[in-house]
Amino acid sequence: MAAREKSVKRYVVRLSAEERERLETLIRKGKSPAQRLLKARILLKADISEAGEGWSDGQIIAALETSASMVYRVRKQLVEDGLEAVLSRKQRATPAVPPIFDGEKEAKLIALACSKPPKGRVRWTLRLLENKVVELKIVDRASDSTIGRVLKKHSQAPSPGTMGHSAQGQQRLRRRDGGRAGGLHPATRS
């Protein structure tokens, strides 16, 4: 059996003067995330243009205390996708953990939470709702904290106008003689 050599494509970094200036400014300011600053340093060290240092991967790894795969990925991303792609975070196509409640399931949970509580209970608790959504097969499993987050997302305090005449809606006015006008409803004031 003949031994095969694994060919590793070498991505050559050649930065323009504007790109070098942008990376140097980024590092000098130091206000970017550490990962972005590391990538900028890798690119500046790997640059083989006249202004660049043209370091080998081994030198970059030793100097910046990073991994060979990191250096390789940064070089590859620059060559294939450009400088902007290296410096910006890639957005996930899907969330890390898919949501348990979609719109329809959220609606069922909210309807359940607004319904009459079980016999012997004054109101629904998160634990009761957790058990009931599984029992009713709305979802396979859910924690009480997940239930709480979903309900909190949809809870809104009613506006003072819809609640009518409240103490918050009242304003204190003074009459010409300095006495209080009392708690007049906003519609009756001019």
N, C-alpha and C positions, 0 to 999 in steps of 0.2 A: 504494500500500500504506500503510495507516494504521499509525502507530507505536503500539505498545502500551506502556502503563505497567506496570511490574512492581509489583504491590502487595505490600509487605512488611508483614506483620502485626506490629503493635507490641505486645509483651507488657509489661503494666504490673505493676510490682513494688510490692506494698503489704504490708508486714510488720506482724505484731502485736507488742506489747511483749515477749512471751515469745520470739518468734523473733529479734527484734533483740538481746535479752539473750543468747540462745544464741550468735548469731554473734559478738557483741562478746567474749564469754567465750572462744570458740574462738580468736579473733585474739589476745586478750590473753595466753592461755597459750602460744600459738605452738608447740605440740607436735604439731600435725597436719601431714600432707603439704602441700607448697607449693601444689599444685593446689587442695586443699580450702580453704586460707587465701585464695587468690586468688578463688575463687568466693564466699566469705563477704564479702570486701571489695567485690566487684562488686555483690552484693545490697544491702549497706548503702548504697553510693553511689547505687544505682538506686531505692531505696525512696522512694515519693512520699507516705508517710504523714506525719503532723505531726512525728514525731521524725526522719524521714528527710531526706536531703539532696536527693533528686530530681534527680540529675545526669543530663545527657544522655549518650548512648552515646559521643559524641566526647570529652566531658570524662573519662569513666571510662577510655576507651582511652588517652588522654594521661597521666592521673595514674597508672594502674596498669601502663602499658607492656604492654598486651595487645592482642589482635586484636578486630576488630568481630565476627567469627564467634563468638568465645568469649563475648563479652558477650551476643550474641543467643541462643546456646545455653543459657546460664545462666538468662536471663530466661524463655525458653520452657520449660525443664525445671521451673522453679519453678511457673509457672502451670499447666502440664499435669500434673505428677507430684507436686508438693509439695516442701517444704524437705528432708525426709529423703532424697529421691531425688537432690537436688542435692549433698548432703554425703556420700553413700555412693557407693562405686564400683560400677558395674554389672558383674555377673558375666557372663562369656561363656557363651553357650549351647553352643558347641563350642570345643575347644582351638584355639589359634592354628595349631598344626601337628598334623594327625591322627597318632596313634601308628602306628608301622610294625608293631609286634607286638601283636596282640590275644591273647586267652587261648590259643586253639588254636595260633597260631604260636609263642607263648612256650613252650608245652609241647613242640612239635617241636624248638625250639632247645635246650631243657634236655635232652631225650632225646638229641639229637645230641652235646651237650657231655659227657654221661655215658657215651656209647658209646666203643668202642675207637677210639683215634686212627688216622689214616691210616698206612699202612705206612711204616716208616722214622722215625716220630715217637714220642716217649715220651708226649706229651700234646697236647691241643688247644691252639692259641693263638687269640687273638681274631681274628687275620688269617685263619687257616685256617677258623675258624667263619664269618667274614664271607663268604669265597668259597664255602663249602659250602652255606650257606643260600640263596644266589643260584643256585648250580648245581642244587640240589634243588628250586628254584622255590617255596621256602617264602615268600620275599619277593622283590620285584623288585630292591631294593637296600637295603643297610644298611652302616653304618660300623662299624669295630671298637669305637668308643666306645659306640655304641648297643648292640651285642652285650654289651659289658662291663656297661653299666647294667642291662640286662635280667637278666643272670646274677647280678649283685650284689644286685638286688632280691629274688631268690629264694634266695640262699645264706644259710644259717643255721648257726651253729656248733652242733654237737650238745650237748645238755645233759650235764653230768658223769655223771648217773645212767645214761644210755643207753650211755656209753662204759665203764661199769664202774669199776674201781678205778684212779684216776689220782693223780699226785702232788698235784694241786690239791685233790682230795677228801680227802686225808689231813690230819689235824690233829695238831699236836704236843701231847701231854699229858705231864704230870709225875706221877711216882709220889709216894707219900707221903714217900719219902726224898729227893726232889728230882731223881732221875734221870729220863731220858726213857722214856716208855712205848713209844716207837717209832711207826712209821706204821701205826696200826691202821685197818682199814677202818671207815667210819662205822657200818655195821650192827653191828659188834662192840663199839662203845663204848656206855656208858650215859649 
